[in-house]
Amino acid sequence: MKPKEILVFGASGQIGRHLIRKFTKNNYKVIAVTRNIHQKGYILKTQANPGYLEIEELRLFDDNKLKDLISNCSVCINLIGILYEKKENQFKNIHTEFPKLLSKLSNELKIQQLIHVSSLGIDNANDSQYASTKIEGEKAVKKNFNKSVILKPSIVYSVDDNFTTNLMTLLNRLPIMPIYYEGKTKFTPIHVTDFAEIIFEIVKKKITGQTIECVGPEEISFKEIINKLLKSIGKKRPLISIPLPIAKISAKLFQIMPKPLLTCDQLNLLKYNNVISGINKTNFDLGLIATKKFETEIEKYSYNWREGGQFSKKKFSTIE
């Protein structure tokens, strides 16, 4: 039987690479889309056996090329998102306008499924441009295509993420660790392999017309996350709660950097809990169980930040 073709936007990120391996291993053909085939192509080529992966280069709003790609697939998965803007209206273009275009073309070409990955904990974040553009994107997808699935994951983490790895780098280098809103913001982190498995099962079971909140098995505060990371890399660091006025000033300075540690928009978003809302179904409600626990999983790669690296001995410590 001819493998079903899966079109993946944002294929070179941590979620995309895990999805490519998952789908191709199960005899699905994947068309991976990247903006720069010369920069990302060599990474993508290592993710699948020959014949199961095709790589396409695309500028996001090339309507004719998009239409051609979608017409050759059964399922379209959109993983594209950004954490900060490099140009004006970049949030709106990527989080709202692109999903709107994808959903219109998916409806026009009558594909089986459109899976759009949004974010958890953004529904009430009216003071965040990231959140508001994500919400508008969700609304457009639901309106334009009734066979769409909106996935709202909490923090997706792994050795390839930009969350735990950046935090461990900071904890390794800084003499103190600043925390915001007293570190009370709650998260339900999900490991990338669990999230990839959820997406695979949604495609396999042909689930459509739903919004699903994707979470791991634990609810953890930001302060608890920092302490677990400290324990795992064997470091002691004082955790200093930063008053909001000072935090806003520092965020304005940080966001000038090419890869900002913190932006004003992210600071606003950080005050909202990243946990299930009670409004939508969760992966657990659908029998799609995420089992991997945060502390267990970060232990598998945190040695990179310990003294001695892979030859380090376990020396766990924490700040309560």
Long-range contacts (C-beta under 8 A, 24 or more apart in sequence): 3-27, 3-28, 3-29, 3-52, 4-28, 4-29, 4-74, 4-75, 4-203, 5-29, 5-30, 5-31, 5-72, 5-73, 5-74, 5-75, 6-30, 6-31, 6-73, 6-74, 6-75, 6-77, 6-203, 7-31, 7-33, 7-69, 7-70, 7-72, 7-73, 7-75, 7-76, 7-77, 8-32, 8-33, 8-77, 8-79, 9-33, 9-76, 9-77, 9-78, 9-79, 9-80, 9-102, 10-78, 10-79, 10-80, 10-81, 10-117, 11-44, 11-55, 11-79, 12-40, 12-43, 12-44, 13-79, 14-156, 14-158, 14-160, 14-161, 14-192, 15-79, 15-117, 15-156, 15-192, 15-195, 15-196, 15-199, 16-79, 17-43, 17-44, 17-47, 17-160, 18-158, 18-192, 18-193, 18-195, 18-196, 19-77, 19-79, 19-196, 19-199, 19-200, 20-44, 20-47, 20-48, 20-53, 21-47, 21-48, 22-196, 22-197, 22-199, 22-200, 23-200, 23-203, 24-48, 24-49, 24-52, 24-53, 26-200, 27-52, 28-52, 28-203, 29-53, 29-54, 30-54, 31-55, 31-56, 31-69, 31-72, 31-73, 32-56, 33-57, 33-58, 33-69, 34-58, 35-59, 35-60, 60-93, 60-94, 60-98, 61-93, 61-97, 61-98, 61-101, 63-101, 66-101, 66-102, 66-105, 67-105, 67-109, 70-102, 70-105, 70-106, 70-109, 70-111, 71-109, 73-111, 74-111, 74-112, 74-113, 75-111, 75-112, 75-113, 75-114, 75-115, 75-203, 76-102, 76-106, 76-111, 76-113, 76-114, 76-115, 77-114, 77-115, 77-117, 77-199, 78-102, 78-114, 78-115, 78-116, 78-117, 79-117, 81-117, 81-118, 81-119, 81-134, 83-130, 83-162, 83-266, 84-130, 84-255, 84-260, 84-263, 84-265, 84-266, 85-129, 91-129, 91-130, 91-133, 92-133, 92-136, 94-133, 95-130, 95-133, 95-134, 95-136, 95-137, 96-133, 96-134, 96-136, 96-137, 96-140, 98-137, 99-137, 99-138, 99-140, 99-141, 100-137, 100-140, 100-141, 100-144, 102-141, 103-140, 103-141, 103-143, 103-144, 103-145, 103-148, 104-144, 104-145, 106-144, 106-145, 106-147, 106-148, 107-144, 107-145, 107-146, 111-147, 112-147, 112-206, 112-208, 113-147, 113-148, 113-149, 113-202, 113-203, 113-206, 113-207, 113-208, 114-141, 114-145, 114-147, 114-148, 114-149, 115-148, 115-149, 115-151, 115-199, 115-202, 115-203, 116-141, 116-148, 116-149, 116-150, 116-151, 117-151, 117-153, 118-150, 118-151, 118-152, 119-152, 119-153, 120-152, 120-153, 120-154, 120-188, 120-213, 120-214, 120-215, 120-274, 120-275, 120-276, 120-277, 121-154, 121-269, 121-272, 121-273, 121-274, 121-275, 122-152, 122-269, 122-272, 123-277, 123-279, 124-272, 125-268, 125-269, 125-272, 127-268, 128-265, 128-266, 128-268, 128-269, 128-272, 129-265, 130-265, 130-266, 130-269, 131-269, 131-272, 138-211, 142-211, 146-208, 146-209, 147-208, 147-209, 148-208, 148-209, 149-202, 149-207, 149-208, 149-209, 149-210, 149-211, 149-212, 150-210, 150-211, 150-212, 151-198, 151-199, 151-202, 151-212, 151-214, 152-211, 152-212, 152-213, 152-214, 152-280, 153-190, 153-195, 153-213, 153-214, 153-215, 154-187, 154-188, 154-189, 154-190, 154-213, 154-214, 154-215, 154-216, 154-274, 154-275, 155-187, 155-189, 155-190, 155-274, 156-189, 156-190, 156-191, 156-192, 156-195, 157-189, 157-190, 157-191, 157-192, 157-294, 157-297, 157-298, 158-191, 158-192, 158-193, 158-297, 158-301, 159-300, 159-301, 159-304, 160-192, 161-192, 164-229, 164-298, 166-261, 167-225, 167-226, 167-229, 168-229, 168-232, 168-233, 168-302, 168-304, 168-305, 169-305, 170-261, 171-226, 171-229, 171-230, 171-233, 171-235, 171-237, 171-305, 172-233, 172-235, 172-305, 174-237, 175-237, 176-237, 176-238, 176-239, 176-240, 177-226, 177-237, 177-238, 177-239, 177-240, 178-240, 178-241, 178-242, 178-247, 178-250, 179-222, 179-223, 179-226, 179-239, 179-240, 179-241, 179-242, 180-222, 180-241, 180-242, 180-244, 180-247, 180-267, 180-270, 180-271, 181-222, 181-244, 181-270, 181-271, 182-223, 182-241, 183-221, 183-222, 183-223, 183-224, 183-226, 183-239, 183-241, 184-221, 184-222, 184-223, 185-221, 185-222, 185-270, 185-271, 185-272, 185-273, 185-274, 186-219, 186-220, 186-221, 186-222, 186-273, 186-274, 186-275, 187-219, 187-220, 187-221, 187-222, 187-225, 187-273, 187-274, 187-275, 188-215, 188-216, 188-218, 188-219, 188-220, 188-274, 188-275, 188-276, 189-216, 189-218, 189-220, 189-225, 189-294, 190-214, 190-215, 190-216, 190-290, 190-292, 191-216, 191-290, 191-292, 191-294, 191-297, 193-292, 194-290, 194-291, 194-292, 195-290, 197-288, 198-283, 198-288, 198-290, 201-288, 202-288, 207-286, 210-280, 210-281, 211-280, 211-281, 212-280, 212-281, 212-282, 212-283, 212-286, 213-276, 213-277, 213-280, 213-281, 213-282, 213-283, 214-282, 214-283, 214-290, 215-275, 215-276, 215-282, 215-283, 215-284, 215-290, 216-290, 216-292, 216-293, 216-294, 217-290, 217-291, 217-292, 217-293, 218-293, 218-294, 219-275, 220-294, 222-270, 225-294, 227-318, 227-319, 227-320, 228-294, 228-295, 228-298, 228-318, 229-298, 229-302, 230-317, 230-318, 230-319, 231-295, 231-316, 231-317, 231-318, 232-295, 232-298, 232-299, 232-302, 232-316, 233-302, 233-305, 233-306, 234-306, 234-307, 234-312, 234-314, 234-315, 234-316, 234-317, 235-317, 236-317, 236-318, 236-319, 237-319, 238-319, 239-319
